[in-house]
Amino acid sequence: MKDHHAFARFLVRARRKATPALGLAVCALGLSATAQAQVISTFDAPGAGTGSGQGTYPGVLNAAGVIMGEYTDSSNVAHGFLRAPNGTITTFNAPGAGTGSGQGTVPGGLNAAGAITGNYTDSSDVNHGFLLAPDGAFTEFNVSGAGTGPNQGTFPAAINDFGAIAGYYVDASYRAHDFLRAPNGTITTFEPTGSVDTSPDYGNGINDVGAIVGGYYDSNGLGYGFLRAPNGAITTINDPSAGTGAGQGTFADCINNYGAITGNYTDSSGVSHTFLLAPDGALTTFNVSGAGTGSGQGTTPSNINDLGAIVGNYTDSSGVNHGFLRASPSGTITTFNAPGAGTGPGQGTFGISNNPEGAIAGFYVDSSDVYHGFLLLPDPVRPQGTK
């Protein structure tokens, strides 16, 4: 079974998973801790497991208020879900998905029209890409060159509003390479120069003009961010304060429709910091007050909207996670915690995705290391179906 703390970071940046694209108007909120408790609703997908590492993992919240994500059942099998704005949850599985531990359906991206992309793991632990259209039509696809062994195959990560899909594939030698699938199904593969392992981020790695962001590692294990322009030109992103040791470096997480990019860099002490790269090339870095300064701690973004507001999580000095929102253009940072979030190392609240109406979706890890979804609304009036 995959490490869902790693999945959280990959949606955040280093997720795996955890998609996985979306805007926020909460910059005007100025939420207090009390107000946050009033507007945060929690939920679980039906069938979600209640054991350690199991549960519900929201990944993308689109402009219509639909939340897409994954849940793992009591047998550690993955399934997709959609949560409608009224709180109704629908689950889905890709045809051919395996039913063994660590297998199943893993959605990665959702666009404004409701199209979903992701991968499923079959009974032989091989991964395949899929596109699930809003009308329910299912299309499987595999990148030429993708391996057919365990943990190899095709991994779609994000879809834009025109249906273009960004992702990566793992070959027979367990090397990762990037791909772009056009709306007509044509697949183009690419990778930054010097890369030995590369992938776009989940959920929000491609914008509507076709620009793709992600990260890659060189032969020394040093990480770099990248931007692939719509014409195919690739630019490396490297924060000057990033560490230069193995496992350190810069990781681009997400890009909005105006070309603003956010991500994180890991310094020489293993601490994570957030950066904002403006369309004009101006670089800003920031940390949430209260973020820890030890290895594996710090501030990690998950999403930037078209107004430039950033949502993510920070890890404090005790290893506990908390959600944050950095407003734009003021840069004011607000923190929040989901009710029921655990207070032990690796537990807490992860802000994952935000939409133009000002809602934030994410998940929290409780004191038993079980995962649950949450929805934070900018208005204290809760929609039907929340609790």
N, C-alpha and C positions, 0 to 999 in steps of 0.2 A: 504494500500500500504506500502511496506517495506521502511525503511529509507535508502536511497542510500548513505548517508554519512557513515552510519554503514556498508553498503554493500561495500563501498570503503575500509574501514578498514579491512573487512573480506577477501577481495581479497588481500588486503595488509597484513592483518592478521585478522583484526577484522571486514569481511565482511561479512559482511554477506557472501557478496558475494562477499567486495568483494571483485578458482579456482585457482572450478578454479582451475615450470617446464620449465626452459629455459635459455640459455646461452648468453654471451655478450662479444664482443671484443672491445667495445667502450673505454676500458681502455687506448688505444693508442690515443684517439681522442684529449683530452685536449680542449673540445669545449668551445668557448667563448660565451657570451650572443648573440653577433651578429651572430656567426655561427649557433647557435641553431635556431634562427629565420629563417634562410635560409633553414634548413633541416627539420623542423617540418611541416607536412601536417595534416590538420584537415579533418574530415569526419563525416557524419551522416548516420545512417541506414535509408533506405526509409521507411516512415511510422512512424518514431520516433516522439513522442509528443514534443511540444514546450512550455509546461507549467512547472511551478516550480516542480522540482523533477523528471521530465520526461527526455527522451532523450536516448543517446547511451552510452553504458558502455562496452568497450573492456575488455576482461578478460585474454586471453591467446594468445601469439604470438608464433607459432611453428617454427621449423628450416627452413621450406619451405617458410616462410614469410606470412603464412595464419593467420589472426586474427579472433578469435572467441569471441563472446560476447553476450550481451543481449541488447535489447532496449525496452522501454515502450512507448506505443502509447498514444494518447490523452485521452483514456478511462482508462489509468493506467493498461493496460493488457501487460504482458511480452511476448516477442518473442525472439527467437534465431537468430543470424546472423553469416555469414562467409564472411570475406573480403579477396578476392584473392590478390596475389601480384600485379596484374595490376590495383587494385582498384575496381574491380567488387564486388558488395555486393549481397549475396544471403540470403534470410530470410527463417526461418523454424519454424514449430510448431509441438509439439508432438501430435499424435492422442490422443484425450481424454482430452486435455488441456482445462480448462475453459476459458470463454470469459468475465468474470466479473472483476471488479476492484480488483487488487491484485492477480489475477489468471494468468494462462498462462504457458509459457515455460522458464525455467531458466537453461541455460547450465553452467556447472561448470568446465569441463576439456576437453582438446584437446591434442591428442598425435601426434607424427611425421607422422603417416600414415593417419591422418585426422579423426580418430574415436573420437566421442564426447560423453561425458556423462553429466548428469545433472538430474534435476527433473522437473516435471510439476505439477501444482496445478489444480485439477479438479474443476468442478462446485460446489462441496461441500466443497471446500477449503482443501481437503486432498491431500497430496503430494506422488508422485510415482517416482521411479527411471527409467531412460531410458539409453539405449546405441544406438547411431546412427552410424552405420558402414559407412565407406567411400563410399560403393556402394549404400547407401541410405536405407539399411535394418534397421528397427526399432525394438528394443527389449525393452519391459517394464519389470521391476522387482521390487519386494517389499521384504523387509527384514521381516522374520518371527518375530513377536513381535512388528512390527511397528503399531502405533495407526491408527485408521480410523476416527478420529474426526478432526475438523478444526485445521489447522496448525500442524497436526501430519503427520507421514508417513516417507518416505525414501528420503534421500538427498545425492546422490552421489556428491563428491566434486572434485575428481582428477582421472586421468587415466594415466598409464605409457605406454611406447612404446610396451609393450607386451600384453596390454589389461587388466591388473589388475586395479581394481577400488577401491579407498578408499572413505569412506563417513561416514555418521552417520544416525541414525534413531531416531525418537521421538516416545516414547511409549504412551499408553493411559493415563499415569499420567504426560505427558509432560516432561519426563526425556529423555535426549539425550544419546545415546550409539554409539560406533563406529562399523564399519563393513569393511571387506575386501571381495570383490567379485573377485574370480580367473577368468582367461580367459575362463575356461570351465563352468563358471556360478555358481560354488560352493561358498556359502557365509559363512564366519566365522565372528562371532561377538566378540567384546572384549571391555574392558575399563580399564584404569589405576586404581590401588587400591586407594580407598579414593575418587574417582570421584563421583560427583552428577550431572554433566553436562559436556559432552565432545564432541569434534569433530575435525577431521583433517581439515587443512586449505584448502581453495578453490584453484583449479588450479594446485598447485605444492606441494601437501602434500604427494606424493608417488614417489619414484625414481625407476629406472629400475631394481634394485635388490630386490625391494619389501619392502624397509624400509619406514615407515610412520611416519610423524611428525604431531603434532597438539597441542591442549591445553585443559585443563579441569579445573573445579572449584571444590573446596572442600566444605564441609558443612558450612564453614564460609565465602564463597564467594571469597576465595583467589585463584588466578589463577596459574597454573603450566604448563610448556611445557612437552611434552612427545615424546619419540622416541620408536617406536615398530620395533624391528629387524625382518628380514625375518623369523627367527625361532620362532617368537611370543613373545620373551622376551621384556618387557617394562621397559624403564628407564625414570625416572623423570628428567626434566631439570629445574633448578631454579637458576637464576642469583642472586648472593649474595647481590646485591644492590637493588633488587626489594623490593617494599613496602609490608607490611604484613597485610594491611587492606582489607576490602571487595572491590572487583573490581580492586584491584591491583595485582601485581605478574608478572609472566613470561609466555610468549606465543611464542611457536615455530611456525614459519610461513612456511618455505620451506626448502627442502633438495635437494642437487645436487647428481649426480651419483657417486661422490667420498665420500659422507657422510658428507660434510660440511653443517651446519645448520645455518640459520639466523632466527631472530625473534626480538621481542621487549619485554622490561620489563617496567612496570609502577612503579615509585618510590612512596615514602610516600606522595609526594605532587601531585600525579596524573600526572606527567610528563612522557612522553614516551621516551625511549632510545633504540637504536639498539644494538644487540649483534651478534657476529659471533662465533660459536662453531666449531672448527676445528675437523677433523676426529681423531686427536690424543688427543682430549679433551681440548686443549688450548682455553681459552675464552677471546675474545676481545670485548670491548664495544666502541661505538662511537656515536657522535652527529654531525649533520650538523651545521656549523657556521651559525647563523641567526635563528636557531630553538628557539621557545619560551620556557620559563621556568615556565609557568603557567599550572594549571590543564587542561588537554585535549590538551596540546601542546607538541611539541617535534619532535622526529625523528622515523619514522615507515618504515620498509623494506617491500617489496612485493615479491622479487625474488632474488635468487642467481644462477649463472650459473656454468658450470663445470670448469671455470677458477677462480671462486670465486668472480666475480664482482657482486655487489649488487645494485639493483634499488629499489626506493621507493619514499616516499614523506616526507616532514617535514612541520610542522605547525608553523608559526611565532607568535610573541607576539600579533599580531592583529587578530589571528585566520585564517589567509590566508595560503593556501597550495601551495607548490612548489615541483617540481620533483627533485630527486637527483640520481646520479650515483657514487658509490664508486668503484674505479678501484682496481684490484688485479694484482700483489701482492703489488703494491705501496701504496694502501690505499688512494690515492688522490681522493678527492670528488669534483664533478662538479654538479652544479645546473642548472635547466632549467625551463622555463615557456612556456606553449602553447600560441600562439597568440589568443587573445579573452578571455583568462581566467579572471574571475572576481577577484576583489581585496577586497571583503567583507568577513566577517567571514564565514567560511565553504566553501568558494569558492576557486578557484585556480586550480592547476595542480597536478594530481596523476599519477606518474609512476607506471605501473602495471606489465608489463612483458617484457622480452628481449630475443632475440634469438642469436644463435652462430655467425650470420653474423653482429651483432652489432646494430640491430634495436631495438627500444623501443616502445612499444604500451602502451597506457593509455587513460585517459580521463581528461577533464577539465570541471569545473563548471563555467558558465558565470555569468554576473552580474544579470541575471534574475533567477539564480539557475537552469538553464537548462544544461543538460549533453551532451557533444560532444566527439567523439573519436579523437585521434591523433596518428600519426606515426612519430617517430623521426628516421631519417636515419643517418648512420655514414658518408655518402657521400653526397655532395650537389646536385648530380644528382637525381632528383625525378623520381620514376617509373610512368609509364602511369596510369592515373586514379586518381592521387592526385591533390590537389588544393592548 
